[in-house]
Amino acid sequence: MISHKHVVFLEVARQLSFTKAAQELFISQSAISKQVKALEEYYKMGLFDRNGATVSLTPAGKLLLQKLEQVKELQNELHEEFSQLNAQFSPQVTLGLGASTTISLYVLPPVLSAYLNQHPNVQLSLRNRNSQNILNALLDHDIDLGIIDGIYKVSNVTYTPFLTDEVIAVCSPRNPLQKRELEVKDLFHIPLALRESGSGTLAVLEEALEAKGVKLADLPVRVRLGGTEALKNFVRADTCLAFLPRQAVKKELASGELVEVQLKDLQVFRNFNFIQRKGTENNVPYKNFIKFMKQQYSITE
């Protein structure tokens, strides 16, 4: 089993900061330094290079991190299998999850609640970022499992389909556009409010427009905003047309705060996938989580 010293090392390696690791583990910075020093004395080599406030991993530290990540996954898998053999054995399992904004804010919360009720021994953390950042966090071992839009061409990542959502055009109910049915050619004359670069919503919109022979760079984009909520709040009070996931605007459409604008010759869909590092596909906690999420989402729909 992973010792406390190795748990401390993992957190410092993840944060590349003794101060942030101390805050995350709720222990003093001096205790962090003491545990790392003990490991370095045990292995007879340095694990971190310290240059003022900057911390980086040495070659030995990188190797230790790689091996400990493998041990951590095996430990979680062992604990899960033991708990199936004997219900009285229920050690805590940690699961670091990352999801793009739409999933984090509008899909996962009620499903996660049901999952944690059935798995009280799981300690779960959720990181809310755009799809590119979630992919990077997975590759950096900052999270164990991610849910993102689409498929990125990364050789050491596997994808499992989760759900499909539609991206629709919306505007304020005070906007004259809400009374019109638009065509793609009309977008050349309408001010747009869009998500930031790296957003899955933006990526699928751009792809759908290109299929119609339209380049996003040729459209009158007035503003780009980081985050779905920021974009919703902006378009409610502005004359811009915005493109947002249907999952994200269900409540606003129902209350009349936003109005869907029909684009008769454009349909935009996003496919969300679970992502994980290759080699972790048979990890029991991850498999169980994915299975539970897919089953529960089909029920809530």
N, C-alpha and C positions, 0 to 999 in steps of 0.2 A: 504494500500500500504506500501511497505517496506520503512522505513525512511532512511535518509542519515546515521544516526548513525549505523543502522543495516547493511547497505551496507558496511560501513567501517569495522564493526565486521566480516562480511562474508569474506572480503578480508584478514584480519589479520588471521582469522581461517584457511583459505585456504593456506596461505603462511607460517603460524606460524612464522611470522617475521613482526615487525612494520616497519622496513626499506623497505622491499620488497613491503609491502602493500602500503606504501607511494609512492614508485616509480610507482607501477601499477595504482594507482588512481590519480597520478599527484598532490598530495598535500604534505605538509610538514609532517615530522614525529611527530612534536609537535601537529599538528592538528589531526593526527591519535590518539595519546595518549589522547588528550582532549576528542574526541568522545567516545573512549572506557571507559574512566573514567566516563563520563556522564551516559553511559549505566550501568556501575557497581553501580553507586550511585542510579540509578533508580530501579534496581533489588535488591539492598541491599545485593549484594554478588559479589565475584570475578568471572570473566569470564576467566581470563588467569593467569597461574602461570608463574612468571618471575624469571629466575635464570641466571643472567648475560645476555649473548646474546641469551640464549635459552628460547623459549616461548612454553608453552603447554596449552591445554584447561583444565579447571577445570570441574568437573561433571556438574556444571551449564552451563558452556560454551558449553560442548558437547550437552546438551539438547537443548540449544538455537540454536545451529547450525543445529541440526536435524529438529527442527520446522521451522526455517527460510528457509531451503532448500525446505520444503513442501510448504511454503507460496510463495516462488519464482516461483515454478512451477505453482501454482494456478494463480499467478499474470500474468505470461506469457500467460497462457491459457485464462484468462479473457480478456486480451488485444487483443488477436487474435480474439476471438468471438465478441467483441465489434467492432473491425475494419470491420468485415463482416456485421454487422448491419448498420454501418455508415462509409463510406470510409474516411470521414474527421477526424475520430479518428484513429490516427496511431502513438501511442507511440513507443518508441524504445524497441525492444525485444532483449535480449542477448542470444546467443546460443554458448555454449562451445563444440567444436567438437574435437574428437581425432581419428586419423586413422593411420594404419600401413604404413610403408614407401612406398610401391608400390602404395597404394591408394592415399596417400598425394601428392606424387610427379608426378604420371603419369596418374591418373584417375580424381581426384577431381578438379584441377584448372580450366579447362574450364567450368565444370558443376557448380562450385561455382560462377563463374562470371555471368552465366545466372541466377542463383538463386538470387543473390544480386541485379541484375538489376530489377527483378520482385518484390523484397521485400526490398525496400530502408530503411524500418524502422528496419531491422534486423542488429544487430552488431554481427559479427561472429568472433570467434577465432578458430584457427586450431592448434592442437598439433600433431607433427609428431614423433612417437616412434614405437618400435616394439609392437607386439600384446599383450604380457604379460603386458607391461607397460601401454598400453591403457586401458586394463581391470582393472588394479590397480587404474588408475586415475578415472575411472568411479565409482568404489566402494568407493573411497575416496571423491567423490563429486567434484573432480577437473574439470570434464567435464560433460556435460549433455547427450551426445550421442557419441558412438564410432563406428568405422568400423574396424573389425579385421578378421584375417584368422581363419576359423574353429570354433569349439564350445568347450568352456571350461566348465567343470562340476562345475558351480557355481549356487547355488540354487536361489539367488535373482537377477539374470540377465535374461532378455529375448532376444531372437535372431530373427532377420528378415532377410531372404536371400537377398543379393544384387547382386552379380555377381560371375562368375567362371573364373579363370585364369589358364593357364598352366605354369608349371615350366619346363624349358628346359635346356639342356646342351649347353654351349657356350665356345668358345675359341678364341684366337687371330687368324687372317687370316694367320699369319706366323707359326702357330702351325701345325705340320704334322697331328695332330688328325683330322683336318677339312676335310681331304680327306677320312676318314674312317667311316664305320658304326660300331658302338660299340655294345657289349652286356654287361649285368650287370657284368658278370665275369671279363670283362676287367678292371673294376674300381679298382680291387685289385692291378693293376700295373700302375695306372695313378695318378700323383700328383693332388690333389684337392684343390681348394680354395672355402671356404664356408662361409655362414653368421654366426653370433654369436648365442650363446645359447639364447633362448627366441624369436628368429625370427620365424615367421610363415612359411617362405620359408624353413628354415631348418627342422621344425617340419614335414611338409608334405613330404619332401624328405626322412627323416628318416623313416617315416611310410611306404612309398612306397617301400623302400629298404628292410625293415623287412618283408614285404609281399612276397618278393623274397628270403627270408632266408639270407639276408645280413645285418650285423650289421655295423653301421657307424663307430664304434670304431675300426673295423678291416680294414678300408680303409686308404690309405696313405694321410691323410689330412695335407697339408703343412701349411695352414694359415686359420685363421678365422677372418673375418673383420666385424666391426659394421657398417652396412649401405650398401644399394644397390650400391650407386655411388662409394663408396670406393672399393667394389668388382669389379665393372665394370672397373674402372681405373687400378686396379691391373692386372686383367686377360688380358687386352689389351697389357700389356707390359711383360707378363710372359708366361711360358709354361704350366701353370696349366689349368685344366678343371674346370669350374664353373657352378653352377646351379642357374639360375636367372629367375624371372617371365617374361613371354613373353611381358607383358604390359610394363615392365621396359626397354626392349632392342629393342623395335620396330625400333627406329631411328638408332641404331647402326647396326642392321641387314640390314636395308635398305641401309645404307651408306657403308657397308662392313667393318666397324671398328671391328665388332664381327661376328663370323660365328656359325651357329647352328650345333651341332654335333648330329647325329641321334643315339638314343639308341633304337634298334628295340624291345627290350623286357621290356621296362620300360616307363610308362606314369605317370606323376605327375601332379595332379590338385589341385588347392586351391579354396575353397569356402569362399567368403567374406560375412560377416554378419554385419548388424547393431546390436549394443548392447545397451541396456538401462536398468536402474534399474527397477525392478518390481514395478508396481504401477504408472509408468509414461507412460504407453502404450497409454493412451487416451489424453495425453497432446497435444493440437492442434498444437503448433509450431513444435513439434517433428514429429507428424504424417504427417504434410504438407511437412516437409523437406524430410522425407523418401520417400514419394510419388513422390515428385519433382525429387529427385535424381535418382530413379529407371526409371522414364519416360524419363528424359534427357539422361541418359546413354544409354538407348535403341535407342535413336535418334542418339547419336554420334557414336554408333557402326554401 
